[in-house]
Amino acid sequence: MTVAARRRRSTLVVALAFLGLAVVVYRAVLPDPRTLVPMPALLATVPIGALYKSDQLFVAATIATNAHKLLHDPAAIADFGFCYPMRASYVLGEHMFGESLLAVPVYAASGDPILTYNAVVVLSVWIAALAMYALALAWTGSVPAAFVAGLLFAFNPARLANPAHPFVHGNLWTPLALLAAERLFTRRRWRDAAALALFLVLQLLESFYQVLALAILGGTFGLYLLVVHRRTLRELAPKLLAVAAVVGAAAAVVLGPYLHARDYWGVLQGRKLTVLVFWREYLPGGPSSVGLVALLLAILGVGDRFFRSRPVGRSDPRLATLCGGILVLWATLVPFRLPLVGLHVPNPLLALAGVVPGLDAVRVLASVRFGVYLVVTLLAAYGVLVLTERLRPAWAWTVALLLALLTVAEGYDPSGMLTTRSAQLVAYKAAPSAPQIALVKDLPPGAVLDLPYSTSGAAKLGWMPGQLMLSAYHQRPLAACYNSFPNPLQAELQRLTKRLPDPGAADALYALGFRTLLVHSRKMGPAGAQRLGRLLADGSRIKHEGTAGGVQRFTLSSPTPVTSSLESLALSSQTRQPDPAALPPATVGPPMATVEFLFSNHGQATFVHPTLNPLALTARWYDRAGALVGSAPARGSMPLALAAGESSSRSLELAVPPGIARGSYRVDVAADAEPGTVLARRDVEVS
């Protein structure tokens, strides 16, 4: 048997071993993988475990929903989903596109959200192990060393003990991106350029945390490759430009909506608390420990680079990788002072938060530490090579297996001396009951409103994750929202749901696109159910479809027609304001002012906002003689829906025209799309 054939056979055995070990790690769900999900045993009996479960339900529902869209209508990813009626609501937190892509085959075959989620958790660990194995094998040429590296990288307790957040440690494609980059520079083939573009794009689909880690580590390694292979840059230039074009386009598609939402909605900014790591936490026994086995092997690998007797080739990547790892480490650390000199060292990412758009939206920069684990693992592969390169194959594998056993023992250390993140897992039932699933299987087209609807902290954490999980079985847009940043439209829904059983509120919800109400009786309580009684008895708007597991299903309709014409809100030129008693003249001062305006539906149909997203509005200022003295954009939004004859106020932020004199003015608000239609009016006094 040739060396290549033996290596292929060994790789197959290693791949099967990694897969088997991943299944063993998550064996707690094997009794019923369609209803059970894994969680850390350490969190199962503490209060924070409830928050962990809420996150996990949200993640499982998101992965299944995205997989469903990718199978049936990929463009719908940017359309309605959670947090209805906001489009592309994934921008409020993690998009999980990478995990959803892994989910597609399993979801297509099973259609089961929980089974799909469990498969994604196992696959993400397995692919991470194989990716590191491939990189370490290419760089060390040793199958035993690559095997240990794959084990250290993928089966780190920090990764295994957090199945609820696979995107947080989702750097599974980074090793393959580094490998493809090196092969592109050394072999200069178009296939390697295509591989590099592919793996960079796949990494872009993962969490922003690991994109940051890749940017730092990959940037350092890329600079190293440019210096080492500078004489071939002319030949490489077209391939590098092609890679940059593909990755740039993918970055615009994936990250662009976040920046758009930041400007459009005024969200995704202003994080006040950033979670970082103290350097001691990386040591064995710390919460961010790289692992004692990995640390000792990495030290051996780095020492071998400097002190080995025979020369090292110029293409040895250890120094470049080490430099990149130090930079990633720095990016995760709490600001500190250097010993002896007392120099204050800031965190570089915090320092750049006011310069790089979006950095001030990232809360847990400590998650970038998985880039540190990657570097330590690579250096540890060289440490294994030092221990095994002079041994016969049988003895080399004996050493590798011994190191593997030590790694597993460290990950499951019950004493807590070597790790505070034990990989021990338990399972709990996450799927809704079978009757509830059957109740929602055939919902009509349109959005779903779960009642009670509340955005309070307790309700958001306790109710909405279960509503999202149920939606993974009916695949309809829904108002429930659970994410890092609040839904900018949730106040609008809160106003309408609080007004129920008012028929006008029901008509407005229908106009917004809600066609199904799911009333959770146990959460409503007797008082809440009694309050809704008048609406639920209104046969012209509500039809009862069934009850299961404490959930009542109703179809929502409306006897009133719906219009999105702005003419419904239009004011005549003689109208000073809709209701002088409700809104007396406002006192404002330059340069900016927040002014409340009253919007009224003067038509006979229920008005619904034309786009369900804020229209561009302009405020025009007129003096007492009716002369236009200035205009400027108005930030804010008008009501999303208004029943016939109803009025509702909204606050808009206005720029007071420069140089305006004290006195009385009339401010007209109109949409830029229809500048001749005045939607709201208010008298103001400039003080």
WOGI-V538133 format. One record per pair of residues at least 6 apart in sequence whose C-alpha atoms are under 6 Angstrom apart, sorted by the first residue. I is the first residue (numbers start at 0). J is the second residue. D is the distance in whole Angstrom. If there is no record, write none. Layout:
[[I:J:D] [I:J:D]]
//
This chain:
[[18:125:6] [21:121:6] [27:425:6] [27:426:5] [28:35:5] [28:36:6] [28:426:6] [32:114:5] [33:113:5] [33:114:5] [34:113:6] [34:428:5] [34:429:6] [34:430:5] [35:426:6] [35:427:5] [35:428:4] [35:429:6] [36:426:5] [36:427:6] [37:425:6] [37:426:4] [38:424:5] [38:425:6] [38:426:6] [39:160:5] [39:424:5] [40:423:6] [40:424:5] [40:425:5] [42:48:5] [53:464:5] [55:163:5] [56:464:6] [56:468:6] [57:464:5] [59:116:5] [60:467:6] [60:468:5] [60:471:5] [62:99:5] [63:112:5] [64:471:6] [65:99:6] [66:99:5] [66:103:5] [77:87:4] [78:86:5] [78:87:5] [79:86:5] [79:476:6] [80:476:4] [81:476:6] [81:477:5] [81:480:6] [82:478:5] [82:479:5] [82:480:4] [83:477:5] [83:478:4] [90:257:5] [91:484:5] [92:482:5] [92:483:5] [96:204:5] [97:204:5] [97:205:5] [102:115:6] [102:119:6] [105:115:6] [106:115:6] [124:153:5] [127:153:5] [127:171:4] [128:149:4] [128:153:5] [130:174:6] [130:175:6] [131:149:5] [131:174:6] [132:145:5] [132:146:6] [132:149:5] [134:174:6] [134:178:6] [135:145:5] [136:142:6] [136:145:5] [143:396:6] [143:399:6] [144:380:5] [144:383:5] [144:384:6] [148:376:6] [148:380:5] [152:376:6] [156:410:5] [156:420:6] [156:421:6] [156:422:5] [159:422:6] [160:422:5] [166:205:6] [166:206:5] [167:206:6] [169:205:6] [170:209:6] [172:198:6] [172:202:5] [176:195:5] [176:198:5] [176:199:6] [179:191:6] [179:194:6] [179:195:5] [180:195:6] [183:191:5] [183:192:6] [192:238:6] [196:242:5] [200:246:6] [208:367:5] [209:367:6] [212:367:6] [212:370:5] [216:323:5] [219:323:5] [220:319:6] [261:267:5] [267:360:5] [268:359:5] [268:360:5] [269:359:6] [270:359:6] [270:360:6] [273:362:5] [273:363:6] [274:363:5] [274:364:6] [274:365:6] [275:331:6] [275:332:6] [275:333:5] [275:364:6] [275:365:5] [276:331:6] [276:332:5] [276:333:6] [276:365:6] [277:332:6] [277:333:6] [280:286:6] [280:287:5] [281:287:5] [281:288:4] [281:289:6] [282:288:5] [283:290:6] [283:291:5] [283:417:5] [284:416:5] [284:417:4] [284:418:4] [284:419:6] [286:419:5] [289:372:6] [293:379:6] [296:379:4] [296:382:5] [297:375:6] [297:378:5] [297:379:4] [297:382:6] [299:382:5] [300:378:5] [300:379:6] [300:381:5] [300:382:4] [324:371:5] [324:374:6] [328:371:6] [330:346:6] [330:347:6] [330:348:6] [331:364:6] [331:365:5] [334:344:6] [334:345:5] [334:346:5] [335:343:6] [335:344:5] [336:342:5] [336:343:4] [336:344:6] [352:358:5] [352:359:5] [387:395:5] [410:421:6] [410:422:6] [411:421:5] [411:422:6] [434:547:5] [435:547:5] [435:548:6] [439:473:6] [440:473:5] [445:512:6] [445:513:6] [445:514:5] [446:475:6] [446:476:5] [446:477:5] [446:512:6] [446:513:4] [446:514:6] [447:477:4] [447:513:6] [447:515:5] [447:516:6] [448:477:6] [448:478:5] [448:516:5] [449:516:6] [449:517:5] [449:518:6] [450:518:5] [451:523:6] [463:479:6] [495:504:5] [500:531:5] [500:534:5] [503:642:5] [506:557:6] [507:640:5] [507:641:6] [507:642:6] [510:607:6] [514:554:6] [514:555:5] [515:553:6] [515:554:5] [515:555:6] [516:552:6] [516:553:5] [517:551:6] [517:552:5] [518:550:6] [518:551:5] [519:550:5] [520:549:6] [535:541:6] [540:555:6] [540:556:5] [540:557:5] [541:554:6] [541:555:5] [542:553:5] [542:554:5] [543:553:5] [544:552:5] [544:553:5] [545:551:6] [545:552:5] [560:604:5] [561:604:5] [561:605:5] [561:606:6] [562:606:5] [563:606:6] [563:607:5] [563:608:6] [563:609:5] [567:600:5] [567:601:5] [567:602:5] [568:599:6] [568:600:5] [568:601:6] [568:678:5] [569:676:6] [569:677:5] [569:678:5] [570:677:6] [576:680:5] [576:681:6] [584:682:5] [584:683:5] [585:683:5] [585:684:6] [586:683:6] [586:684:5] [586:685:6] [587:685:5] [588:685:6] [588:686:6] [589:655:5] [590:654:6] [590:655:5] [591:653:6] [591:654:5] [591:655:6] [592:652:6] [592:653:5] [593:651:6] [593:652:4] [594:650:5] [594:651:5] [595:649:5] [595:650:4] [596:648:5] [596:649:5] [597:647:6] [597:648:4] [598:646:5] [598:647:5] [598:648:6] [598:679:6] [599:645:6] [599:646:4] [600:643:6] [600:644:5] [600:645:6] [601:644:6] [602:643:6] [603:643:5] [604:643:5] [605:641:6] [605:642:4] [605:643:5] [606:640:5] [606:641:5] [607:639:6] [607:640:4] [608:639:5] [608:640:6] [613:636:5] [615:670:6] [615:671:6] [616:632:6] [616:633:5] [616:669:6] [616:670:4] [616:671:6] [617:631:6] [617:632:4] [617:633:5] [617:668:6] [617:669:6] [618:630:6] [618:631:6] [618:633:6] [618:667:6] [618:668:5] [619:630:4] [619:666:6] [619:667:5] [620:627:6] [620:628:6] [620:629:5] [620:630:6] [620:665:6] [620:666:5] [621:627:4] [621:628:6] [621:664:6] [621:665:5] [622:664:5] [629:656:6] [633:652:6] [633:653:5] [634:651:6] [634:652:5] [635:651:5] [661:685:5] [661:686:5] [662:684:6] [662:685:5] [663:683:6] [663:684:5] [664:682:6] [664:683:5] [665:681:6] [665:682:5] [666:680:6] [666:681:5] [667:680:5] [668:677:6] [668:678:6] [668:679:5] [669:676:6] [669:677:5] [669:678:5]]
//
